[in-house]
Amino acid sequence: MSWRTPWGIITSILVHHDIEHFLLNFQAMMTFLLFYILLNIINQEIKSCRLSFYFSPFISAILANVFSLLIFPNYTSLGASGVYSAMEGYDFALALTFLITKFKNIKSLSELNKKINAIIFNSFTMMYIFLDILFSPTYSRGSSYNSFVHWISFFINFIATATILGEELLINLLFFCSSLTIFLIRYVIKCSYYLKTIQA
């Protein structure tokens, strides 16, 4: 992926270092696809999100590659990890939406008991994704992965899903998005310094 091969913003998603790299990305994609399916089964599917899940991760990954090429033109990356990072963003927004909706509509203890399984699974999904972001090397600064693409893919699909789900979620996520934006700005600055150090 470079300015001499601009088609790499798309083809880089399809190319992997080796079979192990491919299998790791495939496993992650299947994991978050399973989360998506279970979220809809347990919470009752939001129809407006049904189709967007199947193409928005790829669009998010391509846009993230464009940003990466603009900011780090000499940085080479490949693999479908940007796609599964976008799937994470989608699942996180979906789980948070369902969680907010469940709590908002609870007016008695009996209603809470009826929705407790959905609340637990939504909370588990969010915690799983949070821990994956916290400890996975794909999101770590200075690792051998292009973690910038992963963060941007997650962020783009997270915001896109929030927009699809409506104004209620956007209001509840305002603080989260602001914090994430500040983090990304700091991250870009630190990555730029890191790359200059390597080149020196």
N, C-alpha and C positions, 0 to 999 in steps of 0.2 A: 504494500500500500504506500504509494508515493505520488508526487505530482506528475511523474512520468508515466505512471500507471494508475490513473484516476479510477478506473473500473475496480480497483482493489477495495474500494469502500464497500462493494457488494461481494466480490469473489473471495475476499479474505474471510468472510463468515463461513465459507464452504471448505476452506483449506485448513489442515491441521499439521502439527509437527510430526506426529506419528499416531499409531493406532491407540496408544494409551491416552494421548491427548484427546482424541476423538471420543473414546469411551467415557472419559471423565465428563466431558461436556454433554454427551448423550444422557448419561446417568442423571446429571443435574437437571437437564431439560425434562426428563421423564418424572423426576421428583416433583418439580413445580407444576407440571401438568396434572399430576395426581392430586396435589394440593388444590388446584383450581377445580377439578372435578368434585372432590369431596366438599369444598366450600359451597358449591352450588347445590349439591345433594342435601347437605345438612341445613343450609339456610334458605333454600328455594331460590332458584336461579333468577338473576336480573337479566331480562332478555336483551336490553340495550348493550350488555357487555359480552354477549355470547359470541358474536362474530369478531369483535375487535380483539379478543384474546388471541385469535389465530393468525392475525397479520401485524398487530401493533408491536410485538416484540422484535420482529424483523425490521420494521421501519425505525424503531428506536435504536437498534444496533447500528443501522446504516447511518442515521443522523449522528450517533456517537462517534462513528468512524470519521465522519466529516469534521466534527469538532476536533478530534484527535489529530487529523491531518493538518488542520489550520494552526493549531497551537504547538504541536510537536511534529513538524514535517519530516524530521529525520528518524522518527521512532517507528520501527517495524512491528506490526502485530498481525496475528492471524488466529482463526478459531471462532467457534460459535458461542463463546462464553458471554459475549455481549448480549446474545439472544436470551440466555437463561437469566442473566442479571435483570433484563427487562421483564421477564416472566416473574421474577421475585418482586419487582416493583408493582406489577399488576396484582399479584396475590396479596401483597401487603396492604395495598389500597382497598382491595375487595374485602379482606378480613376486617380491616378497621371500619369500613362502612357498615358491614353487617353487625359488628360489635356495637357501634354507636346506635344503630337502628334498634337492636334488641333491647338495649338499656333504656332507650328513650320511650319505648312502647310498654315498658313494664309498669303496671299500676298496682299489682298485688303480689303477694308471696307465691300464690298458685301459678301466676303467669311466669314468674321467675323460674319455678320448678320445671315448667314446660319447655323453657328455652335454655335451661342450664347446659345441656349437651352442646348446643350451638355456641354458646358463650365460651365454654371451655375450649372447643376446637378452634374458634377464631383467635382466642388468646394464645393458644399453643402455636398456631400458624405464625402469628406476629412474633412470638418469642423465638421460634425456630429461625425465621428470616433475620431477625435482629442478631442472634448469636452467629449465624453464618456470615453476616456482614462484619461482625466484630472480630471473628477469629479466622475467617477464610483468607488464605494468601492472595486470592484473586482481588481482594479489596485493599491489600496492604501497600503502603507507600514504599517504594524502593525494591519491590519484589521483581521477579522475572516476568510477571504478567503486566499487561497494559491496564492497570487498575483504573486509569482515568476513563477508559471506555466503559468499564463495568459500572462505575459510579454514574456516569452520564446516562447510560442505558436505563439503569434503575430509576434515576430521577425523571427522565423524559416519560417513561411509561407510567410511573407513579402519578405524575401531574396529569397525563392524558386520561388515565382511568378516573382520577378524581373529577376531572371536567365532565366525563361521560356520566358519572354517577350523580352529578348535580351540585347545586350551590351549598347544600347542607354540609357535605363532606369538605368542600373547599374552605368553609369557615372554620371547621374543626381542625383542619390541617394547616392553617395559616402559620401558626408558630413553628410547626415541624418543617415546613417548606423554607421559612426564613432561616432557620438554624442550618438546614442542609445547604442552602445557597451560600451562607457565610463559610461553611466548612469547605465547599467546593472551591471557592475563591482562594482560601488559604492553601488548599491542596495543590491547585495549579501553580501558585507561587513557589511552594516547596518543591514541586516536581521540576519546575524550570531550573531551580537552583541545583537540584540533584543531577539533572542531565548536563548542566554546565560543568559540574564537578567531574563527571565521568569523562566528558570530552577533553577536559584540561589534563 
